[in-house]
Amino acid sequence: MANGLQMLCLEGQYQDECTELTEEVFLSWKSDLSIHGNDEIPGLFFAFPPGFLSGFSMTQMVSSMILQDLATSDLSITEDTAAIHGNILNRRGWIQKDLHNLHLLSYLRRGRILVLQNIDNCDRASRRALWGLIGRLESASEEKLRIVVSYKRGSIVRDELIGMESICQSFSSNERPVYERNLSDSDYIEFLMERLCVSNNGRQRISTNLERLVAMSQDNLSSIVKLLQSHTGWPDEESPVALSKFGDLLSDISPTACPAKVLDSILRSVDNQPALCWILHWIRHGHRPLAGREAGSLLYYHENSTQAITDLPSMTQVDYHLNQLHSWLPAVVSFKEDRLYIHDHVQGILRQGPNYIWNESDIVIYETMVSFLVLHLTHETIRAQIESAFCTYLSYYLAAKDNIFPQIIGNSDGFLFYAVQAFPYHLTRSHQAIQSLDSALILPDGNLTPWAHMFWSMSNPFSRPLPKAVTCAYDLLRHQEGLDQDSREILEKIGGRISGTKKCEPMVELLHSLQAGDETAALGYVHNIISDASQQIFEDSDTTETDDNLSWMPVILWKATWLNMPRLVGVLLENKTPVDIPDSNTSRFPSPLYLASYLGHIHIVRVLLQHGADSGVLREDK
């Protein structure tokens, strides 16, 4: 195993194929390492699950990696672990940029195998951030670092990797099995016959109908057959009922049919169309794939208005509605691992429209979903359950003192935990909904304040604020990393016009903007603080620039260097912040220039050197 950084990119036709490819490579490499006596090189495996429309992020991946490594390694306190613990104590949280830097310092620079399975399920912005980190390491690490990524064929991931050919090798599996490629239409019909006619059951009927469809494109015919297989269970379920149902549906297919029309016809055969459409919207537009009982609860609430809830549904009621979904949706989703995952071959079909059952109400669906969540989360019964859970959790959290205390993990037995975690995602899909909530978001006694407390309890302990900082829903929403700019502006307007809302001090706002990784906002606050301090100095002849007015600037300089905010660094240096000032919290990095160089923050290095930074500063132990 040669030194240096190498990355292997695996393309598969479907999600399951990508999964198998990465697992085979990972196990093969670990086996080779064992044979050559390199068992000490660790391997970390991370899978990005499908269906998270908000995008599973690298922040979650790196958090998981760090916890996995610390939990499985019997390590003494090192510079790396001290830096991790120090950062959580000083900042009470990690944001995405923190985690990328920790990833770079503590993990990517050390020899290991890192597997990122189905990386196309990760959000694009954080993928690009990871490629940037890897690119910076190309010539900076001599350790045995191996990275494996897998993604489906046709993904934009391939385009993102252009320019990384020196470290990246790509492997693409065959689009179809060898025996299925380059077949004539008649041979392809024969291939389908072999797959569908188990023990010659129904051979005559299936053969007749497939031959009738020989003029159809192979891609369309393949997709339609998969839809019928998913819906009926044939041939995996070898029963007369499944065979009869498959044969009946195949008989109804015309040579001009397309997969979308076939799926639309299957779904329109369900008796309860309003309930079906309701569930389809949550499947297509939900924050993540629903667990079985979450979906069953949603169907229960649709049939029993949220406003009429006097108690939570029983498990018997939830399971009854879940059984209905099993009969309605097999053509659309699989129920493996007790989650409703959209079939790979259906993903593209559900993006077609606009005249199909799954997108008839798309124009208003986001407002409808948010309205339902608000009614659910603010209902008296649900609020009581939330407040009780939060009070119990808070008592344990406070007892832990400075120790990191894990968040609440939902059990997916009902809809509550999904509603709590998914609310910000759904809210930002409807700007009109944000505007309509006003006081429920901003006031400490607003209807959504219990939600805010519960959301905090379920948030990543490395990135959430202190509990006392969460006085209302607004406090949490405005600093969500996934919040789009329009939603952020609407929230700020709400905060500015509601009577009684207190304005935060500029320094508090500056720290909030740094916590959110928002350099533009931080620049504005810094300009205001410096301007106010300068005015005070001018008015008070006894005050000097070394007073506490500007004593915060070195601390912010270090934070800006760590977070790769070159414009902010420039403003601080232009206002007489010492360029080589040490950080009292660490001896690992003797100067901002040393830190910026180590992290590869090139633009900051240039700014620091332009302002006279000493390039000869070294650590005391060097």
Buried (B, 14 or more C-beta within 10 A) or exposed (E): EEEBBBBBBBBBBBBEBBBBBBBEBBEEBBEEBEEEEBEEBBBBBBBBBBBBEBBBBBBBBBBEBBBBBBEEEEEEEEEBBEBBBEBBEEBBBBBBBBBBBBBBBBBBBBBBBBBBBBBBBBBEEBBEBBBEBBBBBBEBBEBBBBBBBBBBBEBEBBEBBEEBEEBBEEEEBEEEEEEBEEBEBEEBBBBBBEEBBBEEBBEEBBBEBBEBBBEBEBEBBBBBBBBBBBBBBBBEEEEEEBBBBBBEBBEEBEEEBBBBBBBBBBBEEBEBEEBBBBBBBBBBBBBBBBBBBBBBBBBBBBBBEBEEBEEBBEEEBBEBBBEBBEEBBBBBBBBEEEBBBBBBBBEEBBEBEEEBBBBBEEEEBBBBBBBBBBBBBBBEEBBEBBBEBBEEBBEEBEEEEEEEBEBBEBEBBBBBBBBBBBBBBBBBBBBEBBEBBEBBBBBBEBBBBBBBBBBBBBBBBBBBBEBEBBBBBBBBBBBBBEBEEEBBEBBEEBBEEBEEBEEEEBBEBBBBBBBBBBBEBBBBBBEBBBEEBBEEBEEEEEBEEEEEBBEBBBBBBBBBBBBBBBBBBBBBBEBEBBBBBBBEBBEBBBBBBBBBBBBBBEBBBEBBBEBEBEEEBEEEEE
